Amino acid sequence: MIIKKKTWPRPFEKVLSGDKTFELRLADWECTLGDTLILEEWDPETKEYTGRTIEKKVTYVAKTKGQPYFTKEEVEEHGFQVIGFK
């Protein structure tokens, strides 16, 4: 499946440079291994797409809802962090 998502300039640049190798997104849509994620750069000042895009193949999806690792209180106190690595 091909999935298009808007991305602001700063994270877009980080993905483009290779420094950012992950996405943190609200899980209100389905994404699975092998999907193609197209990030479309969005300028929040002009409220328009810039025309630049990056295409990435989805190699891993981690969902947090229903995970037994942390209590609700721990999540509310600390939140989550996503850690990317090479």
PyMOL Python script that loads the backbone (N, CA, C, O; Angstrom):
from pymol import cmd

cmd.read_pdbstr("""\
ATOM      1  N   MET A   1       0.839  -1.170   0.000  1.00  0.00           N
ATOM      2  CA  MET A   1       0.000   0.000   0.000  1.00  0.00           C
ATOM      3  C   MET A   1       0.893   1.246   0.000  1.00  0.00           C
ATOM      4  O   MET A   1       1.978   1.249   0.581  1.00  0.00           O
ATOM      5  N   ILE A   2       0.424   2.278  -0.649  1.00  0.00           N
ATOM      6  CA  ILE A   2       1.119   3.566  -0.647  1.00  0.00           C
ATOM      7  C   ILE A   2       0.377   4.497   0.300  1.00  0.00           C
ATOM      8  O   ILE A   2      -0.834   4.685   0.184  1.00  0.00           O
ATOM      9  N   ILE A   3       1.121   5.080   1.239  1.00  0.00           N
ATOM     10  CA  ILE A   3       0.549   5.956   2.254  1.00  0.00           C
ATOM     11  C   ILE A   3       1.247   7.310   2.152  1.00  0.00           C
ATOM     12  O   ILE A   3       2.475   7.384   2.192  1.00  0.00           O
ATOM     13  N   LYS A   4       0.468   8.371   2.023  1.00  0.00           N
ATOM     14  CA  LYS A   4       1.016   9.729   1.956  1.00  0.00           C
ATOM     15  C   LYS A   4       0.718  10.461   3.254  1.00  0.00           C
ATOM     16  O   LYS A   4      -0.412  10.464   3.741  1.00  0.00           O
ATOM     17  N   LYS A   5       1.766  11.089   3.809  1.00  0.00           N
ATOM     18  CA  LYS A   5       1.617  11.855   5.045  1.00  0.00           C
ATOM     19  C   LYS A   5       2.363  13.175   4.928  1.00  0.00           C
ATOM     20  O   LYS A   5       3.450  13.243   4.354  1.00  0.00           O
ATOM     21  N   LYS A   6       1.760  14.223   5.483  1.00  0.00           N
ATOM     22  CA  LYS A   6       2.424  15.531   5.465  1.00  0.00           C
ATOM     23  C   LYS A   6       3.468  15.582   6.572  1.00  0.00           C
ATOM     24  O   LYS A   6       3.282  15.006   7.644  1.00  0.00           O
ATOM     25  N   THR A   7       4.556  16.272   6.303  1.00  0.00           N
ATOM     26  CA  THR A   7       5.663  16.405   7.249  1.00  0.00           C
ATOM     27  C   THR A   7       6.190  17.837   7.188  1.00  0.00           C
ATOM     28  O   THR A   7       6.397  18.387   6.106  1.00  0.00           O
ATOM     29  N   TRP A   8       6.400  18.424   8.342  1.00  0.00           N
ATOM     30  CA  TRP A   8       6.917  19.791   8.396  1.00  0.00           C
ATOM     31  C   TRP A   8       8.384  19.833   7.958  1.00  0.00           C
ATOM     32  O   TRP A   8       9.052  18.799   7.954  1.00  0.00           O
ATOM     33  N   PRO A   9       8.892  21.008   7.591  1.00  0.00           N
ATOM     34  CA  PRO A   9      10.236  21.121   7.018  1.00  0.00           C
ATOM     35  C   PRO A   9      11.376  20.557   7.867  1.00  0.00           C
ATOM     36  O   PRO A   9      12.249  19.868   7.338  1.00  0.00           O
ATOM     37  N   ARG A  10      11.384  20.831   9.157  1.00  0.00           N
ATOM     38  CA  ARG A  10      12.522  20.370   9.969  1.00  0.00           C
ATOM     39  C   ARG A  10      12.643  18.836   9.995  1.00  0.00           C
ATOM     40  O   ARG A  10      13.717  18.314   9.698  1.00  0.00           O
ATOM     41  N   PRO A  11      11.566  18.093  10.344  1.00  0.00           N
ATOM     42  CA  PRO A  11      11.699  16.638  10.298  1.00  0.00           C
ATOM     43  C   PRO A  11      11.909  16.112   8.881  1.00  0.00           C
ATOM     44  O   PRO A  11      12.569  15.089   8.698  1.00  0.00           O
ATOM     45  N   PHE A  12      11.356  16.798   7.870  1.00  0.00           N
ATOM     46  CA  PHE A  12      11.580  16.395   6.484  1.00  0.00           C
ATOM     47  C   PHE A  12      13.076  16.423   6.165  1.00  0.00           C
ATOM     48  O   PHE A  12      13.613  15.480   5.585  1.00  0.00           O
ATOM     49  N   GLU A  13      13.737  17.508   6.549  1.00  0.00           N
ATOM     50  CA  GLU A  13      15.180  17.644   6.309  1.00  0.00           C
ATOM     51  C   GLU A  13      15.973  16.563   7.033  1.00  0.00           C
ATOM     52  O   GLU A  13      16.948  16.038   6.494  1.00  0.00           O
ATOM     53  N   LYS A  14      15.558  16.230   8.254  1.00  0.00           N
ATOM     54  CA  LYS A  14      16.251  15.185   9.025  1.00  0.00           C
ATOM     55  C   LYS A  14      16.118  13.819   8.358  1.00  0.00           C
ATOM     56  O   LYS A  14      17.072  13.041   8.346  1.00  0.00           O
ATOM     57  N   VAL A  15      14.949  13.523   7.806  1.00  0.00           N
ATOM     58  CA  VAL A  15      14.775  12.262   7.074  1.00  0.00           C
ATOM     59  C   VAL A  15      15.608  12.302   5.797  1.00  0.00           C
ATOM     60  O   VAL A  15      16.280  11.327   5.458  1.00  0.00           O
ATOM     61  N   LEU A  16      15.563  13.421   5.095  1.00  0.00           N
ATOM     62  CA  LEU A  16      16.308  13.581   3.845  1.00  0.00           C
ATOM     63  C   LEU A  16      17.809  13.377   4.053  1.00  0.00           C
ATOM     64  O   LEU A  16      18.474  12.761   3.220  1.00  0.00           O
ATOM     65  N   SER A  17      18.345  13.896   5.169  1.00  0.00           N
ATOM     66  CA  SER A  17      19.783  13.776   5.442  1.00  0.00           C
ATOM     67  C   SER A  17      20.167  12.389   5.944  1.00  0.00           C
ATOM     68  O   SER A  17      21.344  12.028   5.945  1.00  0.00           O
ATOM     69  N   GLY A  18      19.159  11.604   6.378  1.00  0.00           N
ATOM     70  CA  GLY A  18      19.443  10.274   6.916  1.00  0.00           C
ATOM     71  C   GLY A  18      19.603  10.258   8.424  1.00  0.00           C
ATOM     72  O   GLY A  18      19.783   9.190   9.009  1.00  0.00           O
ATOM     73  N   ASP A  19      19.542  11.432   9.077  1.00  0.00           N
ATOM     74  CA  ASP A  19      19.673  11.498  10.533  1.00  0.00           C
ATOM     75  C   ASP A  19      18.441  10.920  11.240  1.00  0.00           C
ATOM     76  O   ASP A  19      18.561  10.352  12.325  1.00  0.00           O
ATOM     77  N   LYS A  20      17.277  11.060  10.637  1.00  0.00           N
ATOM     78  CA  LYS A  20      16.029  10.578  11.239  1.00  0.00           C
ATOM     79  C   LYS A  20      15.585   9.342  10.468  1.00  0.00           C
ATOM     80  O   LYS A  20      15.286   9.415   9.276  1.00  0.00           O
ATOM     81  N   THR A  21      15.546   8.215  11.155  1.00  0.00           N
ATOM     82  CA  THR A  21      15.223   6.947  10.500  1.00  0.00           C
ATOM     83  C   THR A  21      13.971   6.311  11.101  1.00  0.00           C
ATOM     84  O   THR A  21      13.860   5.086  11.163  1.00  0.00           O
ATOM     85  N   PHE A  22      13.032   7.145  11.542  1.00  0.00           N
ATOM     86  CA  PHE A  22      11.789   6.662  12.146  1.00  0.00           C
ATOM     87  C   PHE A  22      10.721   7.730  11.988  1.00  0.00           C
ATOM     88  O   PHE A  22      11.023   8.874  11.649  1.00  0.00           O
ATOM     89  N   GLU A  23       9.480   7.358  12.231  1.00  0.00           N
ATOM     90  CA  GLU A  23       8.361   8.298  12.293  1.00  0.00           C
ATOM     91  C   GLU A  23       7.574   7.978  13.548  1.00  0.00           C
ATOM     92  O   GLU A  23       7.385   6.808  13.881  1.00  0.00           O
ATOM     93  N   LEU A  24       7.120   8.986  14.235  1.00  0.00           N
ATOM     94  CA  LEU A  24       6.202   8.825  15.357  1.00  0.00           C
ATOM     95  C   LEU A  24       4.883   9.438  14.902  1.00  0.00           C
ATOM     96  O   LEU A  24       4.798  10.643  14.663  1.00  0.00           O
ATOM     97  N   ARG A  25       3.862   8.606  14.786  1.00  0.00           N
ATOM     98  CA  ARG A  25       2.563   9.059  14.270  1.00  0.00           C
ATOM     99  C   ARG A  25       1.438   8.524  15.129  1.00  0.00           C
ATOM    100  O   ARG A  25       1.555   7.455  15.729  1.00  0.00           O
ATOM    101  N   LEU A  26       0.363   9.261  15.184  1.00  0.00           N
ATOM    102  CA  LEU A  26      -0.851   8.775  15.814  1.00  0.00           C
ATOM    103  C   LEU A  26      -1.312   7.552  15.031  1.00  0.00           C
ATOM    104  O   LEU A  26      -1.327   7.567  13.800  1.00  0.00           O
ATOM    105  N   ALA A  27      -1.686   6.503  15.738  1.00  0.00           N
ATOM    106  CA  ALA A  27      -2.061   5.240  15.078  1.00  0.00           C
ATOM    107  C   ALA A  27      -3.530   5.240  14.677  1.00  0.00           C
ATOM    108  O   ALA A  27      -4.270   4.311  15.000  1.00  0.00           O
ATOM    109  N   ASP A  28      -3.947   6.288  13.972  1.00  0.00           N
ATOM    110  CA  ASP A  28      -5.337   6.383  13.522  1.00  0.00           C
ATOM    111  C   ASP A  28      -5.494   5.936  12.068  1.00  0.00           C
ATOM    112  O   ASP A  28      -6.503   6.221  11.422  1.00  0.00           O
ATOM    113  N   TRP A  29      -4.491   5.238  11.574  1.00  0.00           N
ATOM    114  CA  TRP A  29      -4.507   4.678  10.225  1.00  0.00           C
ATOM    115  C   TRP A  29      -3.653   3.415  10.233  1.00  0.00           C
ATOM    116  O   TRP A  29      -2.806   3.242  11.110  1.00  0.00           O
ATOM    117  N   GLU A  30      -3.866   2.549   9.278  1.00  0.00           N
ATOM    118  CA  GLU A  30      -3.195   1.258   9.244  1.00  0.00           C
ATOM    119  C   GLU A  30      -1.899   1.354   8.444  1.00  0.00           C
ATOM    120  O   GLU A  30      -1.869   1.934   7.358  1.00  0.00           O
ATOM    121  N   CYS A  31      -0.844   0.787   8.986  1.00  0.00           N
ATOM    122  CA  CYS A  31       0.463   0.755   8.335  1.00  0.00           C
ATOM    123  C   CYS A  31       1.073  -0.608   8.612  1.00  0.00           C
ATOM    124  O   CYS A  31       1.087  -1.054   9.759  1.00  0.00           O
ATOM    125  N   THR A  32       1.577  -1.280   7.582  1.00  0.00           N
ATOM    126  CA  THR A  32       2.147  -2.612   7.767  1.00  0.00           C
ATOM    127  C   THR A  32       3.486  -2.726   7.050  1.00  0.00           C
ATOM    128  O   THR A  32       3.824  -1.908   6.194  1.00  0.00           O
ATOM    129  N   LEU A  33       4.234  -3.750   7.416  1.00  0.00           N
ATOM    130  CA  LEU A  33       5.529  -3.994   6.788  1.00  0.00           C
ATOM    131  C   LEU A  33       5.379  -4.073   5.285  1.00  0.00           C
ATOM    132  O   LEU A  33       4.440  -4.680   4.769  1.00  0.00           O
ATOM    133  N   GLY A  34       6.316  -3.451   4.588  1.00  0.00           N
ATOM    134  CA  GLY A  34       6.305  -3.471   3.136  1.00  0.00           C
ATOM    135  C   GLY A  34       5.556  -2.327   2.494  1.00  0.00           C
ATOM    136  O   GLY A  34       5.703  -2.094   1.294  1.00  0.00           O
ATOM    137  N   ASP A  35       4.742  -1.593   3.274  1.00  0.00           N
ATOM    138  CA  ASP A  35       4.046  -0.430   2.722  1.00  0.00           C
ATOM    139  C   ASP A  35       5.068   0.614   2.293  1.00  0.00           C
ATOM    140  O   ASP A  35       6.208   0.607   2.758  1.00  0.00           O
ATOM    141  N   THR A  36       4.658   1.497   1.420  1.00  0.00           N
ATOM    142  CA  THR A  36       5.492   2.620   1.008  1.00  0.00           C
ATOM    143  C   THR A  36       4.942   3.880   1.654  1.00  0.00           C
ATOM    144  O   THR A  36       3.781   4.239   1.456  1.00  0.00           O
ATOM    145  N   LEU A  37       5.789   4.544   2.430  1.00  0.00           N
ATOM    146  CA  LEU A  37       5.418   5.784   3.104  1.00  0.00           C
ATOM    147  C   LEU A  37       5.999   6.947   2.303  1.00  0.00           C
ATOM    148  O   LEU A  37       7.214   7.055   2.134  1.00  0.00           O
ATOM    149  N   ILE A  38       5.123   7.805   1.818  1.00  0.00           N
ATOM    150  CA  ILE A  38       5.562   8.994   1.089  1.00  0.00           C
ATOM    151  C   ILE A  38       5.355  10.192   1.996  1.00  0.00           C
ATOM    152  O   ILE A  38       4.226  10.544   2.338  1.00  0.00           O
ATOM    153  N   LEU A  39       6.454  10.811   2.378  1.00  0.00           N
ATOM    154  CA  LEU A  39       6.414  12.013   3.221  1.00  0.00           C
ATOM    155  C   LEU A  39       6.405  13.221   2.306  1.00  0.00           C
ATOM    156  O   LEU A  39       7.299  13.394   1.477  1.00  0.00           O
ATOM    157  N   GLU A  40       5.383  14.061   2.465  1.00  0.00           N
ATOM    158  CA  GLU A  40       5.231  15.258   1.644  1.00  0.00           C
ATOM    159  C   GLU A  40       5.505  16.483   2.516  1.00  0.00           C
ATOM    160  O   GLU A  40       4.818  16.709   3.513  1.00  0.00           O
ATOM    161  N   GLU A  41       6.498  17.261   2.140  1.00  0.00           N
ATOM    162  CA  GLU A  41       6.862  18.432   2.944  1.00  0.00           C
ATOM    163  C   GLU A  41       5.744  19.474   2.908  1.00  0.00           C
ATOM    164  O   GLU A  41       5.244  19.843   1.845  1.00  0.00           O
ATOM    165  N   TRP A  42       5.367  19.936   4.104  1.00  0.00           N
ATOM    166  CA  TRP A  42       4.296  20.910   4.298  1.00  0.00           C
ATOM    167  C   TRP A  42       4.864  22.128   5.008  1.00  0.00           C
ATOM    168  O   TRP A  42       5.518  21.995   6.042  1.00  0.00           O
ATOM    169  N   ASP A  43       4.622  23.298   4.468  1.00  0.00           N
ATOM    170  CA  ASP A  43       5.085  24.529   5.095  1.00  0.00           C
ATOM    171  C   ASP A  43       3.960  25.081   5.969  1.00  0.00           C
ATOM    172  O   ASP A  43       2.938  25.527   5.448  1.00  0.00           O
ATOM    173  N   PRO A  44       4.137  25.056   7.311  1.00  0.00           N
ATOM    174  CA  PRO A  44       3.063  25.526   8.185  1.00  0.00           C
ATOM    175  C   PRO A  44       2.815  27.034   8.097  1.00  0.00           C
ATOM    176  O   PRO A  44       1.743  27.506   8.476  1.00  0.00           O
ATOM    177  N   GLU A  45       3.786  27.782   7.607  1.00  0.00           N
ATOM    178  CA  GLU A  45       3.607  29.235   7.479  1.00  0.00           C
ATOM    179  C   GLU A  45       2.721  29.580   6.284  1.00  0.00           C
ATOM    180  O   GLU A  45       1.825  30.418   6.386  1.00  0.00           O
ATOM    181  N   THR A  46       2.979  28.928   5.151  1.00  0.00           N
ATOM    182  CA  THR A  46       2.181  29.208   3.952  1.00  0.00           C
ATOM    183  C   THR A  46       0.947  28.318   3.869  1.00  0.00           C
ATOM    184  O   THR A  46       0.036  28.567   3.080  1.00  0.00           O
ATOM    185  N   LYS A  47       0.934  27.260   4.707  1.00  0.00           N
ATOM    186  CA  LYS A  47      -0.141  26.272   4.700  1.00  0.00           C
ATOM    187  C   LYS A  47      -0.291  25.615   3.327  1.00  0.00           C
ATOM    188  O   LYS A  47      -1.397  25.390   2.835  1.00  0.00           O
ATOM    189  N   GLU A  48       0.871  25.316   2.727  1.00  0.00           N
ATOM    190  CA  GLU A  48       0.889  24.663   1.418  1.00  0.00           C
ATOM    191  C   GLU A  48       1.996  23.627   1.374  1.00  0.00           C
ATOM    192  O   GLU A  48       2.982  23.719   2.105  1.00  0.00           O
ATOM    193  N   TYR A  49       1.820  22.641   0.507  1.00  0.00           N
ATOM    194  CA  TYR A  49       2.879  21.673   0.261  1.00  0.00           C
ATOM    195  C   TYR A  49       3.978  22.348  -0.549  1.00  0.00           C
ATOM    196  O   TYR A  49       3.700  23.191  -1.402  1.00  0.00           O
ATOM    197  N   THR A  50       5.234  21.973  -0.279  1.00  0.00           N
ATOM    198  CA  THR A  50       6.363  22.575  -0.996  1.00  0.00           C
ATOM    199  C   THR A  50       6.630  21.883  -2.331  1.00  0.00           C
ATOM    200  O   THR A  50       7.293  22.441  -3.204  1.00  0.00           O
ATOM    201  N   GLY A  51       6.116  20.677  -2.482  1.00  0.00           N
ATOM    202  CA  GLY A  51       6.383  19.904  -3.696  1.00  0.00           C
ATOM    203  C   GLY A  51       7.471  18.864  -3.503  1.00  0.00           C
ATOM    204  O   GLY A  51       7.664  17.998  -4.356  1.00  0.00           O
ATOM    205  N   ARG A  52       8.191  18.945  -2.373  1.00  0.00           N
ATOM    206  CA  ARG A  52       9.246  17.955  -2.112  1.00  0.00           C
ATOM    207  C   ARG A  52       8.640  16.738  -1.425  1.00  0.00           C
ATOM    208  O   ARG A  52       7.790  16.867  -0.544  1.00  0.00           O
ATOM    209  N   THR A  53       9.084  15.562  -1.837  1.00  0.00           N
ATOM    210  CA  THR A  53       8.611  14.316  -1.239  1.00  0.00           C
ATOM    211  C   THR A  53       9.783  13.371  -1.006  1.00  0.00           C
ATOM    212  O   THR A  53      10.820  13.467  -1.662  1.00  0.00           O
ATOM    213  N   ILE A  54       9.597  12.464  -0.065  1.00  0.00           N
ATOM    214  CA  ILE A  54      10.564  11.393   0.212  1.00  0.00           C
ATOM    215  C   ILE A  54       9.766  10.099   0.264  1.00  0.00           C
ATOM    216  O   ILE A  54       8.707  10.041   0.889  1.00  0.00           O
ATOM    217  N   GLU A  55      10.268   9.075  -0.386  1.00  0.00           N
ATOM    218  CA  GLU A  55       9.603   7.778  -0.388  1.00  0.00           C
ATOM    219  C   GLU A  55      10.433   6.790   0.423  1.00  0.00           C
ATOM    220  O   GLU A  55      11.626   6.626   0.169  1.00  0.00           O
ATOM    221  N   LYS A  56       9.807   6.130   1.401  1.00  0.00           N
ATOM    222  CA  LYS A  56      10.491   5.162   2.256  1.00  0.00           C
ATOM    223  C   LYS A  56       9.681   3.879   2.353  1.00  0.00           C
ATOM    224  O   LYS A  56       8.451   3.913   2.388  1.00  0.00           O
ATOM    225  N   LYS A  57      10.372   2.750   2.397  1.00  0.00           N
ATOM    226  CA  LYS A  57       9.713   1.463   2.596  1.00  0.00           C
ATOM    227  C   LYS A  57       9.603   1.202   4.094  1.00  0.00           C
ATOM    228  O   LYS A  57      10.577   1.376   4.827  1.00  0.00           O
ATOM    229  N   VAL A  58       8.427   0.789   4.551  1.00  0.00           N
ATOM    230  CA  VAL A  58       8.192   0.502   5.960  1.00  0.00           C
ATOM    231  C   VAL A  58       8.840  -0.840   6.291  1.00  0.00           C
ATOM    232  O   VAL A  58       8.511  -1.867   5.698  1.00  0.00           O
ATOM    233  N   THR A  59       9.775  -0.811   7.258  1.00  0.00           N
ATOM    234  CA  THR A  59      10.480  -2.037   7.650  1.00  0.00           C
ATOM    235  C   THR A  59      10.138  -2.493   9.060  1.00  0.00           C
ATOM    236  O   THR A  59      10.477  -3.611   9.447  1.00  0.00           O
ATOM    237  N   TYR A  60       9.465  -1.637   9.838  1.00  0.00           N
ATOM    238  CA  TYR A  60       9.093  -2.005  11.199  1.00  0.00           C
ATOM    239  C   TYR A  60       7.964  -1.095  11.666  1.00  0.00           C
ATOM    240  O   TYR A  60       7.983   0.107  11.403  1.00  0.00           O
ATOM    241  N   VAL A  61       6.989  -1.663  12.353  1.00  0.00           N
ATOM    242  CA  VAL A  61       5.893  -0.885  12.932  1.00  0.00           C
ATOM    243  C   VAL A  61       5.721  -1.333  14.380  1.00  0.00           C
ATOM    244  O   VAL A  61       5.516  -2.518  14.642  1.00  0.00           O
ATOM    245  N   ALA A  62       5.802  -0.400  15.316  1.00  0.00           N
ATOM    246  CA  ALA A  62       5.555  -0.686  16.726  1.00  0.00           C
ATOM    247  C   ALA A  62       4.334   0.118  17.152  1.00  0.00           C
ATOM    248  O   ALA A  62       4.291   1.335  16.973  1.00  0.00           O
ATOM    249  N   LYS A  63       3.353  -0.559  17.710  1.00  0.00           N
ATOM    250  CA  LYS A  63       2.159   0.128  18.209  1.00  0.00           C
ATOM    251  C   LYS A  63       2.168   0.039  19.725  1.00  0.00           C
ATOM    252  O   LYS A  63       2.585  -0.972  20.290  1.00  0.00           O
ATOM    253  N   THR A  64       1.709   1.090  20.379  1.00  0.00           N
ATOM    254  CA  THR A  64       1.822   1.147  21.835  1.00  0.00           C
ATOM    255  C   THR A  64       0.541   0.784  22.561  1.00  0.00           C
ATOM    256  O   THR A  64       0.599   0.408  23.732  1.00  0.00           O
ATOM    257  N   LYS A  65      -0.587   0.878  21.932  1.00  0.00           N
ATOM    258  CA  LYS A  65      -1.852   0.609  22.619  1.00  0.00           C
ATOM    259  C   LYS A  65      -1.927  -0.860  23.013  1.00  0.00           C
ATOM    260  O   LYS A  65      -1.715  -1.754  22.194  1.00  0.00           O
ATOM    261  N   GLY A  66      -2.232  -1.087  24.280  1.00  0.00           N
ATOM    262  CA  GLY A  66      -2.385  -2.445  24.754  1.00  0.00           C
ATOM    263  C   GLY A  66      -1.080  -3.165  25.080  1.00  0.00           C
ATOM    264  O   GLY A  66      -1.087  -4.374  25.314  1.00  0.00           O
ATOM    265  N   GLN A  67       0.023  -2.453  25.100  1.00  0.00           N
ATOM    266  CA  GLN A  67       1.299  -3.078  25.442  1.00  0.00           C
ATOM    267  C   GLN A  67       1.347  -3.313  26.955  1.00  0.00           C
ATOM    268  O   GLN A  67       0.973  -2.430  27.726  1.00  0.00           O
ATOM    269  N   PRO A  68       1.798  -4.480  27.380  1.00  0.00           N
ATOM    270  CA  PRO A  68       1.792  -4.813  28.811  1.00  0.00           C
ATOM    271  C   PRO A  68       3.034  -4.348  29.571  1.00  0.00           C
ATOM    272  O   PRO A  68       3.188  -4.674  30.747  1.00  0.00           O
ATOM    273  N   TYR A  69       3.904  -3.606  28.934  1.00  0.00           N
ATOM    274  CA  TYR A  69       5.201  -3.289  29.538  1.00  0.00           C
ATOM    275  C   TYR A  69       5.153  -2.214  30.606  1.00  0.00           C
ATOM    276  O   TYR A  69       5.969  -2.226  31.528  1.00  0.00           O
ATOM    277  N   PHE A  70       4.213  -1.281  30.500  1.00  0.00           N
ATOM    278  CA  PHE A  70       4.175  -0.147  31.419  1.00  0.00           C
ATOM    279  C   PHE A  70       2.768   0.043  31.961  1.00  0.00           C
ATOM    280  O   PHE A  70       1.787  -0.286  31.295  1.00  0.00           O
ATOM    281  N   THR A  71       2.677   0.575  33.169  1.00  0.00           N
ATOM    282  CA  THR A  71       1.368   0.883  33.723  1.00  0.00           C
ATOM    283  C   THR A  71       0.845   2.190  33.123  1.00  0.00           C
ATOM    284  O   THR A  71       1.612   2.987  32.582  1.00  0.00           O
ATOM    285  N   LYS A  72      -0.455   2.397  33.224  1.00  0.00           N
ATOM    286  CA  LYS A  72      -1.057   3.632  32.735  1.00  0.00           C
ATOM    287  C   LYS A  72      -0.448   4.836  33.450  1.00  0.00           C
ATOM    288  O   LYS A  72      -0.208   5.875  32.836  1.00  0.00           O
ATOM    289  N   GLU A  73      -0.199   4.688  34.750  1.00  0.00           N
ATOM    290  CA  GLU A  73       0.393   5.780  35.528  1.00  0.00           C
ATOM    291  C   GLU A  73       1.802   6.127  35.041  1.00  0.00           C
ATOM    292  O   GLU A  73       2.158   7.302  34.956  1.00  0.00           O
ATOM    293  N   GLU A  74       2.602   5.107  34.723  1.00  0.00           N
ATOM    294  CA  GLU A  74       3.956   5.353  34.204  1.00  0.00           C
ATOM    295  C   GLU A  74       3.901   6.088  32.868  1.00  0.00           C
ATOM    296  O   GLU A  74       4.680   7.009  32.627  1.00  0.00           O
ATOM    297  N   VAL A  75       2.985   5.678  32.010  1.00  0.00           N
ATOM    298  CA  VAL A  75       2.849   6.322  30.699  1.00  0.00           C
ATOM    299  C   VAL A  75       2.402   7.767  30.869  1.00  0.00           C
ATOM    300  O   VAL A  75       2.928   8.661  30.206  1.00  0.00           O
ATOM    301  N   GLU A  76       1.426   8.008  31.761  1.00  0.00           N
ATOM    302  CA  GLU A  76       0.955   9.369  31.980  1.00  0.00           C
ATOM    303  C   GLU A  76       2.049  10.259  32.563  1.00  0.00           C
ATOM    304  O   GLU A  76       2.121  11.445  32.238  1.00  0.00           O
ATOM    305  N   GLU A  77       2.895   9.700  33.416  1.00  0.00           N
ATOM    306  CA  GLU A  77       3.966  10.489  34.033  1.00  0.00           C
ATOM    307  C   GLU A  77       5.107  10.764  33.064  1.00  0.00           C
ATOM    308  O   GLU A  77       5.614  11.884  33.001  1.00  0.00           O
ATOM    309  N   HIS A  78       5.511   9.746  32.310  1.00  0.00           N
ATOM    310  CA  HIS A  78       6.732   9.857  31.501  1.00  0.00           C
ATOM    311  C   HIS A  78       6.491   9.962  30.004  1.00  0.00           C
ATOM    312  O   HIS A  78       7.330  10.505  29.285  1.00  0.00           O
ATOM    313  N   GLY A  79       5.356   9.450  29.514  1.00  0.00           N
ATOM    314  CA  GLY A  79       5.125   9.410  28.074  1.00  0.00           C
ATOM    315  C   GLY A  79       5.995   8.345  27.424  1.00  0.00           C
ATOM    316  O   GLY A  79       6.577   7.503  28.108  1.00  0.00           O
ATOM    317  N   PHE A  80       6.077   8.387  26.120  1.00  0.00           N
ATOM    318  CA  PHE A  80       6.891   7.448  25.359  1.00  0.00           C
ATOM    319  C   PHE A  80       8.000   8.200  24.655  1.00  0.00           C
ATOM    320  O   PHE A  80       7.903   9.408  24.439  1.00  0.00           O
ATOM    321  N   GLN A  81       9.034   7.498  24.303  1.00  0.00           N
ATOM    322  CA  GLN A  81      10.036   8.023  23.395  1.00  0.00           C
ATOM    323  C   GLN A  81      10.305   6.950  22.359  1.00  0.00           C
ATOM    324  O   GLN A  81      10.277   5.758  22.664  1.00  0.00           O
ATOM    325  N   VAL A  82      10.560   7.370  21.153  1.00  0.00           N
ATOM    326  CA  VAL A  82      10.908   6.446  20.086  1.00  0.00           C
ATOM    327  C   VAL A  82      12.401   6.579  19.875  1.00  0.00           C
ATOM    328  O   VAL A  82      12.921   7.687  19.748  1.00  0.00           O
ATOM    329  N   ILE A  83      13.081   5.467  19.838  1.00  0.00           N
ATOM    330  CA  ILE A  83      14.535   5.481  19.687  1.00  0.00           C
ATOM    331  C   ILE A  83      14.889   4.850  18.358  1.00  0.00           C
ATOM    332  O   ILE A  83      14.583   3.681  18.123  1.00  0.00           O
ATOM    333  N   GLY A  84      15.517   5.592  17.505  1.00  0.00           N
ATOM    334  CA  GLY A  84      15.983   5.060  16.231  1.00  0.00           C
ATOM    335  C   GLY A  84      17.441   4.669  16.331  1.00  0.00           C
ATOM    336  O   GLY A  84      18.200   5.247  17.109  1.00  0.00           O
ATOM    337  N   PHE A  85      17.818   3.711  15.559  1.00  0.00           N
ATOM    338  CA  PHE A  85      19.226   3.298  15.566  1.00  0.00           C
ATOM    339  C   PHE A  85      19.615   2.731  14.222  1.00  0.00           C
ATOM    340  O   PHE A  85      18.766   2.325  13.429  1.00  0.00           O
ATOM    341  N   LYS A  86      20.937   2.708  13.973  1.00  0.00           N
ATOM    342  CA  LYS A  86      21.472   2.196  12.706  1.00  0.00           C
ATOM    343  C   LYS A  86      22.269   0.953  12.959  1.00  0.00           C
ATOM    344  O   LYS A  86      22.807   0.363  12.022  1.00  0.00           O
TER     345      LYS A  86
END
""", "prot")
cmd.dss("prot")
cmd.show_as("cartoon", "prot")
cmd.util.cbc("prot")
cmd.orient("prot")
